[in-house]
Amino acid sequence: MKQRVVITGMGAVTPVGIGLEEYWENLKNGKCGVGMITRFDASGLPCRIGAEVKGFMPDNFIPKKLVRETDSFMRFGLAAIRMALEQSSLDLEKEDPFRIGIILGTAFGGIPAITDAQDKISRTGSVRMSPHFIPRILGNIAATHAAITYGFKGPAITVSTACASGGDAAGLASMFLEQGEADVIIAVGAESLFCAVVMGGLYAARAVSVHNDEPEKASRPFDLRRDGLVLGEGAGAVVMETLDHAAKRGAFIQAEVLGYANLGEGYHTTAPAPDGLGEIRCMRKALEKAQVAPEEIDYINAHGTSTPLGDRVETMSIKSVFGSHAGMIPVSSCKGATGHLVGAGGITELIACVKAIREGIVPPTINYEEPDPECDLDYVPNQARKAAVRTALSNSFGFGGQNACLIVRQFSS
């Protein structure tokens, strides 16, 4: 029998706040986390802006030894996991460790550590390396550190599906739980990519904004003057459980996960299919699996990257799936505020959906100033809005046509 799946804990490390409440408060209040890049000297690059996590003290979340052995994306992920576990009130000493798993999504892993190491070799001529170098750059080691720290011995998977990685991590977790493969799975998305190689590569792919003179206005999803994404960093984590397990331990349930779909496009390495077919099919499949009619969706957290083609295709796809109801659904993108968190975005944006359900507030799409005739939905411009949100859809669409959609609903027994 298919198990019902619920969310009982959430944690976030983002450019607009560290911790669930700070992230949510700043997100709904329209705070922007974009500024000039400080992680490295970006003065010679065409794009010099990004959404960095500020004021993060890893020692507050993980042991100092682990701080030395991990890359930034791992530290962000481990901090988000700790927060989510604390909110869930899961007593690990009373749990069967073989029934607790972790699924983590990251698009790039520790690429800044690789570029730093190569730079050092080029400068010094020495190839003397830390014994922690290889574990620091491997994407799967973030989940491994969490499993070692907390004693998880159940399913352990790392997902790398570009910008859909976090959404797929949560989706795969729900599938494992539905089939009874575990009682609890922590789904995580984590990313930290600020280095010249990544920024230069994104510029070469014509993916990033070059509004260096006004960084806080550079990420403007669905706005006519959008010119590309703004890279961000951070992590999100959600504790997901079978309803039976959560009920037995008296857990407070944040929301229920109703449906998940992952579909590829087989079209292009970076661009979405211009007819939106992949995104359309993915949203429809998620609705079908959730057994939810299109008119039951009360809020859509869009992928909304601020790229000219991406936002236009997503708008067209939403209109195709939801028909006449599309114009009545609040649709917002967090990326005006947080930048594009890549593998972390699917989880932090899922968290935004859960908070919208719980508080009856839809976060805004900031920097929406000049409407685009081809993007003509209700994007909740610049100000959060009170709304009765019972069921929400989260879209994550990645390079290579990696599409992931999740549907969550207010829990009712």
Secondary structure per residue as TSV (DSSP state, phi and psi in degrees):
chain	resnum	aa	ss	phi	psi
A	1	M	-	360.0	133.0
A	2	K	-	-67.4	130.0
A	3	Q	-	-83.8	144.1
A	4	R	-	-77.6	146.4
A	5	V	E	-121.7	133.2
A	6	V	E	-129.9	160.8
A	7	I	E	-106.2	129.2
A	8	T	E	-120.4	-8.0
A	9	G	E	-155.7	148.0
A	10	M	E	-142.8	147.1
A	11	G	E	-147.4	148.7
A	12	A	E	-147.6	141.4
A	13	V	E	-127.9	110.9
A	14	T	E	-138.9	168.0
A	15	P	T	-67.3	-13.4
A	16	V	T	-110.2	8.7
A	17	G	E	162.5	145.3
A	18	I	E	-109.0	120.5
A	19	G	S	103.4	149.4
A	20	L	H	-57.0	-49.8
A	21	E	H	-70.1	-40.9
A	22	E	H	-64.6	-42.0
A	23	Y	H	-58.4	-50.0
A	24	W	H	-67.7	-43.5
A	25	E	H	-60.4	-45.8
A	26	N	H	-71.2	-34.1
A	27	L	H	-64.7	-48.9
A	28	K	H	-72.9	-20.8
A	29	N	T	-89.8	3.9
A	30	G	T	76.6	22.9
A	31	K	-	-71.2	141.9
A	32	C	-	-106.2	133.6
A	33	G	-	-100.7	10.3
A	34	V	-	-89.4	138.1
A	35	G	E	-157.0	-167.1
A	36	M	E	-73.6	143.5
A	37	I	-	-68.1	131.9
A	38	T	-	-118.7	-9.3
A	39	R	S	-64.7	-29.2
A	40	F	S	-154.3	173.0
A	41	D	-	-78.7	102.9
A	42	A	-	-101.2	12.3
A	43	S	T	-62.9	-24.9
A	44	G	T	-92.6	3.8
A	45	L	S	-98.6	150.7
A	46	P	S	-63.7	-34.8
A	47	C	-	-108.8	119.2
A	48	R	-	-121.8	18.0
A	49	I	E	-120.2	154.1
A	50	G	E	-168.8	168.7
A	51	A	B	-107.8	94.3
A	52	E	-	-91.5	149.9
A	53	V	-	-73.8	130.8
A	54	K	-	-116.8	139.5
A	55	G	S	74.0	17.7
A	56	F	-	-77.3	125.7
A	57	M	-	-114.4	95.7
A	58	P	G	-60.2	-28.5
A	59	D	G	-61.3	-20.2
A	60	N	G	-74.8	-13.1
A	61	F	T	-123.3	-29.6
A	62	I	S	-137.1	155.0
A	63	P	-	-59.4	149.5
A	64	K	H	-58.3	-37.2
A	65	K	H	-60.8	-40.7
A	66	L	H	-70.5	-32.5
A	67	V	H	-59.5	-42.5
A	68	R	H	-68.6	-25.2
A	69	E	H	-97.4	1.0
A	70	T	S	-123.7	156.6
A	71	D	-	-87.8	168.7
A	72	S	H	-58.0	-43.2
A	73	F	H	-63.4	-33.5
A	74	M	H	-67.4	-43.2
A	75	R	H	-63.1	-42.9
A	76	F	H	-59.6	-45.7
A	77	G	H	-63.5	-44.0
A	78	L	H	-64.5	-37.3
A	79	A	H	-65.4	-43.8
A	80	A	H	-64.1	-38.2
A	81	I	H	-61.9	-45.7
A	82	R	H	-59.9	-44.5
A	83	M	H	-61.3	-44.1
A	84	A	H	-64.9	-41.5
A	85	L	H	-63.9	-40.0
A	86	E	H	-63.9	-42.9
A	87	Q	H	-66.0	-33.7
A	88	S	H	-72.2	-18.0
A	89	S	T	57.7	29.9
A	90	L	-	-74.1	121.7
A	91	D	-	-90.3	98.3
A	92	L	G	-64.4	-25.7
A	93	E	G	-69.0	-20.7
A	94	K	G	-97.5	-1.2
A	95	E	S	-100.4	155.4
A	96	D	-	-81.6	112.7
A	97	P	G	-62.0	-23.0
A	98	F	G	-76.8	-6.7
A	99	R	G	-109.0	11.8
A	100	I	E	-120.3	127.3
A	101	G	E	-126.4	176.9
A	102	I	E	-143.0	135.0
A	103	I	E	-128.3	122.5
A	104	L	E	-121.3	136.3
A	105	G	E	-110.3	131.0
A	106	T	-	-151.5	137.2
A	107	A	S	-81.7	-37.7
A	108	F	S	-119.5	-20.0
A	109	G	-	68.2	-143.1
A	110	G	S	-93.5	49.8
A	111	I	H	-63.1	-34.6
A	112	P	H	-62.3	-33.1
A	113	A	H	-65.2	-34.3
A	114	I	H	-66.8	-47.4
A	115	T	H	-66.1	-36.5
A	116	D	H	-63.7	-42.0
A	117	A	H	-65.4	-42.8
A	118	Q	H	-65.1	-38.3
A	119	D	H	-62.0	-41.8
A	120	K	H	-64.8	-41.9
A	121	I	H	-62.1	-42.9
A	122	S	H	-65.6	-35.9
A	123	R	H	-76.6	-40.1
A	124	T	H	-102.8	-22.5
A	125	G	-	79.3	-3.0
A	126	S	-	-93.0	135.5
A	127	V	-	-105.6	19.1
A	128	R	-	-68.6	123.3
A	129	M	-	-120.4	155.3
A	130	S	-	-71.9	142.4
A	131	P	T	-64.8	-14.1
A	132	H	T	-91.2	0.0
A	133	F	H	-61.7	-52.5
A	134	I	H	-62.8	-48.2
A	135	P	H	-59.7	-29.4
A	136	R	H	-69.9	-27.7
A	137	I	H	-97.3	-14.9
A	138	L	-	-76.0	129.0
A	139	G	T	-59.9	-35.9
A	140	N	T	-75.0	-15.1
A	141	I	H	-72.9	-21.2
A	142	A	H	-60.6	-45.8
A	143	A	H	-66.8	-35.9
A	144	T	H	-62.3	-44.4
A	145	H	H	-61.3	-39.8
A	146	A	H	-64.5	-42.4
A	147	A	H	-63.6	-40.7
A	148	I	H	-66.8	-44.7
A	149	T	H	-63.0	-41.8
A	150	Y	H	-107.5	-4.3
A	151	G	T	80.6	23.0
A	152	F	-	-68.4	131.4
A	153	K	-	-129.3	11.7
A	154	G	S	-89.8	-155.1
A	155	P	-	-53.7	135.7
A	156	A	E	-138.1	110.6
A	157	I	E	-137.9	142.7
A	158	T	E	-114.7	130.8
A	159	V	E	-110.1	135.3
A	160	S	-	-132.2	90.5
A	161	T	-	-124.9	48.1
A	162	A	G	54.6	-133.9
A	163	C	G	-70.5	-8.3
A	164	A	G	-93.9	2.1
A	165	S	H	-57.5	-46.1
A	166	G	H	-65.9	-43.5
A	167	G	H	-61.2	-41.0
A	168	D	H	-68.5	-33.1
A	169	A	H	-60.8	-46.5
A	170	A	H	-67.2	-39.8
A	171	G	H	-64.8	-44.1
A	172	L	H	-65.5	-37.1
A	173	A	H	-59.4	-43.8
A	174	S	H	-63.4	-36.9
A	175	M	H	-66.2	-44.0
A	176	F	H	-59.8	-43.1
A	177	L	H	-69.5	-40.7
A	178	E	H	-57.5	-36.0
A	179	Q	T	-89.1	3.6
A	180	G	T	77.4	19.9
A	181	E	S	-78.1	-13.2
A	182	A	-	-159.9	164.5
A	183	D	S	-93.8	-35.1
A	184	V	E	-138.9	136.1
A	185	I	E	-136.3	132.7
A	186	I	E	-93.4	119.8
A	187	A	E	-99.7	131.0
A	188	V	E	-133.8	145.2
A	189	G	E	-127.3	133.8
A	190	A	E	-147.1	139.0
A	191	E	E	-158.3	141.5
A	192	S	-	-154.6	110.2
A	193	L	-	-124.9	9.4
A	194	F	-	-72.3	104.5
A	195	C	S	-159.9	161.0
A	196	A	H	-63.3	-35.6
A	197	V	H	-62.0	-47.6
A	198	V	H	-67.8	-46.3
A	199	M	H	-63.4	-41.4
A	200	G	H	-65.5	-38.6
A	201	G	H	-67.2	-41.1
A	202	L	H	-65.7	-36.6
A	203	Y	H	-66.2	-42.3
A	204	A	H	-61.5	-31.9
A	205	A	T	-81.2	2.8
A	206	R	T	57.0	40.9
A	207	A	-	-102.8	-21.7
A	208	V	B	-107.4	153.2
A	209	S	-	-72.9	148.0
A	210	V	-	-120.0	29.2
A	211	H	-	-80.5	63.2
A	212	N	T	-67.3	-23.8
A	213	D	T	-77.3	-16.7
A	214	E	S	-144.1	69.2
A	215	P	G	-58.9	-36.2
A	216	E	G	-68.3	-13.2
A	217	K	G	-107.0	1.3
A	218	A	T	-71.4	-39.5
A	219	S	-	-89.7	110.3
A	220	R	-	-137.4	73.7
A	221	P	T	-54.1	134.0
A	222	F	T	69.7	-4.1
A	223	D	B	-76.9	147.9
A	224	L	T	-58.7	-32.5
A	225	R	T	-92.8	11.7
A	226	R	-	-61.8	142.3
A	227	D	-	-134.4	11.4
A	228	G	-	146.7	168.3
A	229	L	B	-77.2	162.8
A	230	V	-	-117.7	123.1
A	231	L	B	-68.3	137.9
A	232	G	B	-125.4	-175.8
A	233	E	-	-149.5	162.9
A	234	G	E	148.1	-162.1
A	235	A	E	-159.5	154.3
A	236	G	E	-139.5	151.2
A	237	A	E	-143.8	141.6
A	238	V	E	-131.1	135.9
A	239	V	E	-88.6	119.6
A	240	M	E	-115.0	138.8
A	241	E	E	-139.1	159.6
A	242	T	E	-69.5	147.7
A	243	L	H	-59.7	-39.7
A	244	D	H	-58.8	-44.8
A	245	H	H	-66.6	-44.8
A	246	A	H	-62.4	-40.4
A	247	A	H	-66.9	-40.6
A	248	K	H	-62.4	-34.5
A	249	R	T	-95.8	4.4
A	250	G	T	69.7	32.7
A	251	A	-	-71.4	148.7
A	252	F	-	-81.0	125.8
A	253	I	-	-98.4	123.9
A	254	Q	-	-79.6	-42.0
A	255	A	E	-170.1	166.6
A	256	E	E	-109.5	139.4
A	257	V	E	-91.0	118.2
A	258	L	E	-98.0	-36.0
A	259	G	E	-160.3	151.6
A	260	Y	E	-145.9	140.3
A	261	A	E	-140.1	142.9
A	262	N	E	-130.1	122.9
A	263	L	E	-140.1	137.4
A	264	G	E	-93.6	162.3
A	265	E	-	-102.2	-31.4
A	266	G	-	59.4	41.5
A	267	Y	S	-119.3	-55.0
A	268	H	-	-155.0	154.9
A	269	T	S	-73.0	-28.1
A	270	T	S	-127.5	-30.6
A	271	A	S	-93.3	144.3
A	272	P	-	-72.5	154.3
A	273	A	-	-59.0	127.7
A	274	P	T	-63.7	-20.8
A	275	D	T	-87.3	-2.5
A	276	G	-	70.3	11.5
A	277	L	H	-59.8	-40.6
A	278	G	H	-63.2	-44.9
A	279	E	H	-66.7	-40.8
A	280	I	H	-60.6	-48.5
A	281	R	H	-63.8	-36.9
A	282	C	H	-68.1	-45.4
A	283	M	H	-62.5	-43.5
A	284	R	H	-63.7	-38.5
A	285	K	H	-66.3	-41.1
A	286	A	H	-62.0	-42.8
A	287	L	H	-62.4	-42.0
A	288	E	H	-62.9	-45.7
A	289	K	H	-68.0	-32.4
A	290	A	H	-78.9	-12.6
A	291	Q	T	57.3	47.3
A	292	V	-	-120.7	131.3
A	293	A	-	-77.7	149.4
A	294	P	G	-52.1	-39.0
A	295	E	G	-72.3	-6.7
A	296	E	G	-85.4	-11.9
A	297	I	-	-76.7	123.7
A	298	D	-	-100.2	-15.5
A	299	Y	E	-159.2	139.9
A	300	I	E	-120.7	121.1
A	301	N	E	-90.1	103.8
A	302	A	-	-75.8	156.8
A	303	H	-	-64.1	-45.9
A	304	G	-	38.1	69.7
A	305	T	-	-85.7	-11.5
A	306	S	S	82.1	17.4
A	307	T	-	-92.5	144.3
A	308	P	H	-56.5	-48.0
A	309	L	H	-76.7	-43.7
A	310	G	H	-59.0	-46.0
A	311	D	H	-68.0	-37.0
A	312	R	H	-66.1	-43.7
A	313	V	H	-67.7	-39.4
A	314	E	H	-64.6	-41.0
A	315	T	H	-58.7	-49.2
A	316	M	H	-60.0	-39.9
A	317	S	H	-66.7	-42.9
A	318	I	H	-61.1	-43.3
A	319	K	H	-63.8	-35.7
A	320	S	H	-67.7	-41.9
A	321	V	H	-72.9	-41.6
A	322	F	H	-101.6	-6.8
A	323	G	G	55.6	-134.6
A	324	S	G	-66.0	-19.4
A	325	H	G	-76.7	-18.7
A	326	A	G	-56.4	-41.6
A	327	G	G	-70.6	-11.7
A	328	M	G	-99.4	-3.7
A	329	I	S	-95.5	125.3
A	330	P	-	-62.8	128.6
A	331	V	E	-126.0	121.5
A	332	S	E	-136.6	156.9
A	333	S	-	-117.7	130.5
A	334	C	T	-75.2	-14.4
A	335	K	H	-73.3	-17.2
A	336	G	H	-62.3	-32.6
A	337	A	H	-89.9	-48.7
A	338	T	H	-93.8	-9.8
A	339	G	-	70.9	-175.2
A	340	H	B	-92.2	109.1
A	341	L	-	-84.2	6.5
A	342	V	G	54.1	-116.6
A	343	G	G	-65.8	-20.9
A	344	A	G	-83.8	-21.6
A	345	G	H	-62.9	-36.8
A	346	G	H	-60.5	-30.9
A	347	I	H	-85.5	-46.6
A	348	T	H	-63.5	-31.7
A	349	E	H	-78.1	-31.4
A	350	L	H	-62.4	-41.2
A	351	I	H	-59.9	-40.5
A	352	A	H	-61.4	-36.9
A	353	C	H	-64.1	-43.9
A	354	V	H	-63.4	-43.2
A	355	K	H	-66.6	-35.0
A	356	A	H	-62.7	-40.5
A	357	I	H	-64.0	-45.3
A	358	R	H	-71.9	-35.9
A	359	E	H	-103.8	-9.8
A	360	G	T	66.4	34.5
A	361	I	E	-132.7	129.9
A	362	V	E	-99.1	124.8
A	363	P	-	-68.9	152.8
A	364	P	-	-85.0	163.2
A	365	T	B	-95.2	105.5
A	366	I	T	-82.1	162.0
A	367	N	T	68.3	17.5
A	368	Y	-	-87.2	103.9
A	369	E	-	-122.0	-37.0
A	370	E	S	-123.8	109.6
A	371	P	B	-60.9	143.5
A	372	D	B	-100.0	123.3
A	373	P	T	-56.2	-24.2
A	374	E	T	-90.0	-5.4
A	375	C	B	-123.7	90.4
A	376	D	-	-123.4	36.7
A	377	L	S	-98.4	179.2
A	378	D	-	-86.9	96.6
A	379	Y	-	-92.1	13.9
A	380	V	-	49.8	62.5
A	381	P	B	-67.7	120.5
A	382	N	S	68.9	-21.8
A	383	Q	S	-129.3	133.3
A	384	A	-	-60.5	158.6
A	385	R	E	-136.6	136.1
A	386	K	E	-70.8	133.2
A	387	A	-	-158.9	144.7
A	388	A	-	-80.3	105.2
A	389	V	-	-112.2	110.6
A	390	R	S	-100.8	-38.7
A	391	T	E	-132.3	131.9
A	392	A	E	-131.5	150.1
A	393	L	E	-115.4	132.7
A	394	S	E	-115.0	123.3
A	395	N	E	-103.0	135.1
A	396	S	E	-134.7	113.9
A	397	F	E	-122.4	121.3
A	398	G	E	-114.0	165.5
A	399	F	T	-49.7	145.8
A	400	G	T	83.7	7.3
A	401	G	T	71.9	33.8
A	402	Q	E	-88.7	103.8
A	403	N	E	-110.7	129.2
A	404	A	E	-132.7	133.8
A	405	C	E	-131.8	135.6
A	406	L	E	-126.1	140.5
A	407	I	E	-120.6	126.3
A	408	V	E	-122.4	153.6
A	409	R	E	-138.9	152.8
A	410	Q	-	-55.8	132.4
A	411	F	-	-75.2	135.6
A	412	S	-	-142.7	138.9
A	413	S	-	-74.9	360.0
